[in-house]
Every structure is written in structure tokens, then in C-alpha cells.
Amino acid sequence: MSAYLIFMRERTIDQAEMDIYSILAPASAVGHPMDVLARYGRFEVLEGDPIEGSVVIRFETYAAAKAYYDSPDYQAAAAHRHAGSDYRCFIVEGVD
């Protein structure tokens, strides 16, 4: 069953850290099959707190999404995301 890794950027704190993240994050995807379905496109917050943008990535399975997120390469990239911004991130299982 597919799963979706969803990122919601609430606030940018340090653009230099985010610039590093934007280089490291795509490189961390090597060996992790995924489909980026949305990446900081047009959006409208209908409920809840405002966000600056979001990313939606589809994986074949929940385990694959978790393996990518927990991978050393992604966690090295994520350290820069954590230093550069406030995000919410979660995995949700899809319905196939």
C-alpha cells in the first residue's frame, strides 16, 4: 500500500541553511524510489495555521517512506532543514 511523506514549512529562520538543504535533500533520494507529487506550488490554507509551502512525496510502501526519512543521507540534509526552518512532517498510508 502506498504512503505519502508530507512536509509543511511553517516559517523560514535561516535561508542559508535552507539553501544547503535544497542541495542535500534531492541527493539523498538516490536509491529510494519515490514520486514527488507536489513541491511548493500554488496553495491555499483553508484551515489551521498559515504555512509557507508544502511537499508531498509518494512511496510504494509505508516502510519505504520511513526508510527514506530515517536514512543517514536524508537525516544529514534534515539537520539543515531543522536549523533553517520550522516544519511539520508526517507519513500517511494511502488507500490503493
N, CA and C atoms as a LAMMPS dump frame, in Angstrom:
ITEM: TIMESTEP
0
ITEM: NUMBER OF ATOMS
288
ITEM: BOX BOUNDS ff ff ff
-5.0000000000000000e+02 5.0000000000000000e+02
-5.0000000000000000e+02 5.0000000000000000e+02
-5.0000000000000000e+02 5.0000000000000000e+02
ITEM: ATOMS id mol type element x y z
1 1 1 N 0.834 -1.17 0
2 1 2 C 0 0 0
3 1 3 C 0.888 1.246 0
4 2 1 N 0.57 2.21 -0.846
5 2 2 C 1.392 3.413 -0.955
6 2 3 C 1.341 4.233 0.331
7 3 1 N 2.322 5.12 0.464
8 3 2 C 2.394 6.03 1.605
9 3 3 C 2.912 7.367 1.115
10 4 1 N 2.561 8.4 1.84
11 4 2 C 2.909 9.762 1.464
12 4 3 C 3.68 10.429 2.585
13 5 1 N 4.823 10.997 2.235
14 5 2 C 5.622 11.786 3.157
15 5 3 C 5.271 13.238 2.861
16 6 1 N 4.76 13.934 3.86
17 6 2 C 4.261 15.29 3.666
18 6 3 C 5.029 16.246 4.568
19 7 1 N 5.549 17.288 3.949
20 7 2 C 6.28 18.342 4.652
21 7 3 C 5.486 19.637 4.541
22 8 1 N 5.361 20.355 5.647
23 8 2 C 4.731 21.669 5.629
24 8 3 C 5.686 22.654 6.302
25 9 1 N 6.191 23.596 5.506
26 9 2 C 7.099 24.611 6.067
27 9 3 C 6.26 25.724 6.675
28 10 1 N 6.45 25.916 7.972
29 10 2 C 5.704 26.94 8.688
30 10 3 C 6.41 28.289 8.659
31 11 1 N 7.758 28.265 8.758
32 11 2 C 8.492 29.523 8.862
33 11 3 C 9.955 29.29 8.535
34 12 1 N 10.526 30.14 7.711
35 12 2 C 11.956 30.108 7.433
36 12 3 C 12.674 30.968 8.458
37 13 1 N 13.747 30.401 9.021
38 13 2 C 14.538 31.09 10.041
39 13 3 C 15.886 31.527 9.46
40 14 1 N 16.508 30.654 8.665
41 14 2 C 17.853 30.905 8.134
42 14 3 C 17.905 30.391 6.695
43 15 1 N 17.849 31.304 5.743
44 15 2 C 17.809 30.913 4.334
45 15 3 C 19.087 30.199 3.906
46 16 1 N 20.23 30.544 4.48
47 16 2 C 21.487 29.874 4.118
48 16 3 C 21.41 28.382 4.452
49 17 1 N 20.83 28.035 5.597
50 17 2 C 20.659 26.626 5.966
51 17 3 C 19.696 25.934 5
52 18 1 N 18.654 26.637 4.603
53 18 2 C 17.695 26.062 3.661
54 18 3 C 18.323 25.862 2.282
55 19 1 N 19.235 26.733 1.896
56 19 2 C 19.944 26.574 0.622
57 19 3 C 20.781 25.297 0.634
58 20 1 N 21.419 25.004 1.76
59 20 2 C 22.191 23.765 1.89
60 20 3 C 21.242 22.567 1.813
61 21 1 N 20.135 22.657 2.529
62 21 2 C 19.134 21.58 2.494
63 21 3 C 18.648 21.326 1.073
64 22 1 N 18.425 22.383 0.307
65 22 2 C 17.894 22.218 -1.051
66 22 3 C 18.888 21.52 -1.977
67 23 1 N 20.148 21.507 -1.619
68 23 2 C 21.162 20.767 -2.375
69 23 3 C 21.239 19.318 -1.881
70 24 1 N 21.249 19.13 -0.569
71 24 2 C 21.436 17.796 0.01
72 24 3 C 20.197 16.91 -0.083
73 25 1 N 19.014 17.476 0.061
74 25 2 C 17.796 16.652 0.089
75 25 3 C 17.588 15.877 -1.212
76 26 1 N 17.663 16.505 -2.387
77 26 2 C 17.478 15.715 -3.615
78 26 3 C 18.535 14.619 -3.778
79 27 1 N 19.76 14.905 -3.387
80 27 2 C 20.828 13.902 -3.493
81 27 3 C 20.557 12.709 -2.573
82 28 1 N 19.848 12.943 -1.467
83 28 2 C 19.576 11.859 -0.52
84 28 3 C 18.534 10.878 -1.055
85 29 1 N 17.872 11.221 -2.146
86 29 2 C 16.821 10.365 -2.708
87 29 3 C 17.373 9.195 -3.518
88 30 1 N 18.653 9.227 -3.855
89 30 2 C 19.245 8.146 -4.651
90 30 3 C 19.046 6.819 -3.926
91 31 1 N 18.495 5.852 -4.641
92 31 2 C 18.253 4.535 -4.069
93 31 3 C 16.935 4.412 -3.324
94 32 1 N 16.154 5.474 -3.325
95 32 2 C 14.848 5.471 -2.663
96 32 3 C 13.795 5.853 -3.698
97 33 1 N 13.19 4.871 -4.36
98 33 2 C 12.18 5.186 -5.374
99 33 3 C 11.017 5.986 -4.768
100 34 1 N 10.713 7.101 -5.404
101 34 2 C 9.654 7.988 -4.923
102 34 3 C 9.147 8.828 -6.073
103 35 1 N 7.949 9.359 -5.9
104 35 2 C 7.369 10.295 -6.852
105 35 3 C 7.033 11.571 -6.104
106 36 1 N 7.635 12.685 -6.501
107 36 2 C 7.294 13.974 -5.909
108 36 3 C 6.013 14.444 -6.596
109 37 1 N 4.949 14.52 -5.83
110 37 2 C 3.642 14.876 -6.378
111 37 3 C 3.36 16.368 -6.301
112 38 1 N 3.932 17.044 -5.315
113 38 2 C 3.759 18.494 -5.165
114 38 3 C 4.996 19.043 -4.478
115 39 1 N 5.438 20.223 -4.938
116 39 2 C 6.618 20.845 -4.318
117 39 3 C 6.475 22.362 -4.413
118 40 1 N 6.054 22.965 -3.327
119 40 2 C 5.969 24.416 -3.182
120 40 3 C 5.221 25.097 -4.326
121 41 1 N 4.17 24.435 -4.8
122 41 2 C 3.32 25.04 -5.813
123 41 3 C 2.264 25.931 -5.169
124 42 1 N 1.361 26.369 -5.985
125 42 2 C 0.261 27.216 -5.528
126 42 3 C -0.546 26.464 -4.471
127 43 1 N -0.919 27.154 -3.394
128 43 2 C -1.709 26.53 -2.332
129 43 3 C -2.536 27.591 -1.629
130 44 1 N -3.484 27.11 -0.878
131 44 2 C -4.333 27.977 -0.065
132 44 3 C -4.623 27.24 1.234
133 45 1 N -4.288 27.839 2.356
134 45 2 C -4.593 27.249 3.655
135 45 3 C -6.075 27.5 3.934
136 46 1 N -6.825 26.437 4.075
137 46 2 C -8.264 26.555 4.315
138 46 3 C -8.616 26.466 5.794
139 47 1 N -7.775 25.782 6.554
140 47 2 C -7.972 25.654 7.998
141 47 3 C -6.613 25.585 8.669
142 48 1 N -6.545 26.044 9.884
143 48 2 C -5.318 25.921 10.66
144 48 3 C -4.357 27.079 10.44
145 49 1 N -3.186 26.921 11.031
146 49 2 C -2.165 27.96 10.989
147 49 3 C -1.589 28.111 9.586
148 50 1 N -1.118 29.3 9.263
149 50 2 C -0.536 29.514 7.933
150 50 3 C 0.76 28.723 7.743
151 51 1 N 1.059 28.409 6.496
152 51 2 C 2.325 27.772 6.13
153 51 3 C 2.931 28.555 4.968
154 52 1 N 4.226 28.346 4.754
155 52 2 C 4.909 28.962 3.612
156 52 3 C 4.86 28.076 2.375
157 53 1 N 4.703 26.772 2.568
158 53 2 C 4.666 25.861 1.437
159 53 3 C 4.673 24.426 1.896
160 54 1 N 4.52 23.509 0.92
161 54 2 C 4.478 22.096 1.262
162 54 3 C 5.042 21.234 0.141
163 55 1 N 5.396 19.996 0.525
164 55 2 C 5.899 18.99 -0.401
165 55 3 C 5.157 17.692 -0.096
166 56 1 N 4.745 16.988 -1.145
167 56 2 C 4.089 15.689 -0.996
168 56 3 C 4.86 14.695 -1.853
169 57 1 N 5.345 13.616 -1.224
170 57 2 C 6.131 12.59 -1.912
171 57 3 C 5.447 11.239 -1.711
172 58 1 N 5.26 10.502 -2.811
173 58 2 C 4.638 9.18 -2.731
174 58 3 C 5.702 8.091 -2.777
175 59 1 N 5.541 7.099 -1.9
176 59 2 C 6.397 5.918 -1.845
177 59 3 C 5.532 4.691 -2.057
178 60 1 N 6.144 3.609 -2.458
179 60 2 C 5.401 2.364 -2.686
180 60 3 C 4.782 1.815 -1.411
181 61 1 N 5.482 1.98 -0.279
182 61 2 C 5 1.446 0.992
183 61 3 C 5.328 2.41 2.129
184 62 1 N 4.648 2.21 3.241
185 62 2 C 4.934 2.988 4.445
186 62 3 C 6.389 2.754 4.872
187 63 1 N 6.815 1.499 4.82
188 63 2 C 8.193 1.155 5.219
189 63 3 C 9.215 1.874 4.344
190 64 1 N 8.926 2.007 3.061
191 64 2 C 9.852 2.702 2.161
192 64 3 C 9.939 4.187 2.499
193 65 1 N 8.816 4.789 2.829
194 65 2 C 8.814 6.204 3.22
195 65 3 C 9.612 6.402 4.503
196 66 1 N 9.394 5.522 5.46
197 66 2 C 10.107 5.617 6.744
198 66 3 C 11.592 5.358 6.555
199 67 1 N 11.943 4.404 5.693
200 67 2 C 13.353 4.109 5.43
201 67 3 C 14.057 5.313 4.819
202 68 1 N 13.384 5.994 3.903
203 68 2 C 13.983 7.208 3.324
204 68 3 C 14.168 8.27 4.397
205 69 1 N 13.106 8.555 5.146
206 69 2 C 13.19 9.606 6.159
207 69 3 C 14.289 9.302 7.184
208 70 1 N 14.409 8.059 7.597
209 70 2 C 15.397 7.661 8.603
210 70 3 C 16.8 7.45 8.048
211 71 1 N 16.963 7.498 6.73
212 71 2 C 18.272 7.207 6.134
213 71 3 C 19.317 8.23 6.583
214 72 1 N 20.566 7.791 6.726
215 72 2 C 21.625 8.715 7.133
216 72 3 C 21.757 9.908 6.183
217 73 1 N 21.623 9.684 4.886
218 73 2 C 21.756 10.793 3.935
219 73 3 C 20.651 11.818 4.12
220 74 1 N 19.409 11.349 4.29
221 74 2 C 18.341 12.334 4.478
222 74 3 C 18.469 13.022 5.832
223 75 1 N 18.821 12.293 6.862
224 75 2 C 18.953 12.915 8.181
225 75 3 C 20.065 13.962 8.202
226 76 1 N 21.128 13.748 7.419
227 76 2 C 22.181 14.769 7.302
228 76 3 C 21.612 16.03 6.658
229 77 1 N 20.781 15.857 5.636
230 77 2 C 20.123 17.005 4.995
231 77 3 C 19.14 17.657 5.962
232 78 1 N 18.359 16.832 6.654
233 78 2 C 17.324 17.34 7.555
234 78 3 C 17.901 18.203 8.673
235 79 1 N 19.131 17.945 9.079
236 79 2 C 19.755 18.778 10.113
237 79 3 C 19.778 20.242 9.666
238 80 1 N 19.994 20.481 8.387
239 80 2 C 19.997 21.85 7.855
240 80 3 C 18.573 22.402 7.784
241 81 1 N 17.611 21.543 7.454
242 81 2 C 16.206 21.979 7.442
243 81 3 C 15.776 22.383 8.843
244 82 1 N 16.174 21.598 9.839
245 82 2 C 15.82 21.917 11.224
246 82 3 C 16.464 23.231 11.673
247 83 1 N 17.696 23.478 11.233
248 83 2 C 18.385 24.711 11.603
249 83 3 C 17.831 25.92 10.85
250 84 1 N 17.232 25.67 9.688
251 84 2 C 16.816 26.778 8.842
252 84 3 C 15.343 27.092 8.835
253 85 1 N 14.532 26.265 9.515
254 85 2 C 13.094 26.487 9.395
255 85 3 C 12.323 25.715 10.456
256 86 1 N 11.054 26.055 10.555
257 86 2 C 10.107 25.276 11.349
258 86 3 C 9.223 24.524 10.364
259 87 1 N 9.132 23.226 10.518
260 87 2 C 8.353 22.358 9.632
261 87 3 C 7.462 21.453 10.447
262 88 1 N 6.415 20.986 9.83
263 88 2 C 5.677 19.801 10.27
264 88 3 C 5.913 18.758 9.196
265 89 1 N 6.084 17.525 9.604
266 89 2 C 6.356 16.444 8.655
267 89 3 C 5.68 15.191 9.173
268 90 1 N 5.043 14.451 8.258
269 90 2 C 4.422 13.202 8.672
270 90 3 C 4.303 12.255 7.487
271 91 1 N 4.111 10.977 7.81
272 91 2 C 3.848 9.935 6.821
273 91 3 C 2.41 9.494 7.026
274 92 1 N 1.705 9.348 5.912
275 92 2 C 0.342 8.844 5.974
276 92 3 C 0.205 7.708 4.959
277 93 1 N -0.423 6.629 5.381
278 93 2 C -0.64 5.496 4.495
279 93 3 C -1.786 5.831 3.534
280 94 1 N -1.602 5.483 2.277
281 94 2 C -2.616 5.753 1.277
282 94 3 C -3.645 4.644 1.191
283 95 1 N -4.598 4.832 0.317
284 95 2 C -5.597 3.799 0.039
285 95 3 C -5.435 3.405 -1.413
286 96 1 N -5.119 2.153 -1.643
287 96 2 C -4.886 1.664 -3.007
288 96 3 C -6.076 0.872 -3.49
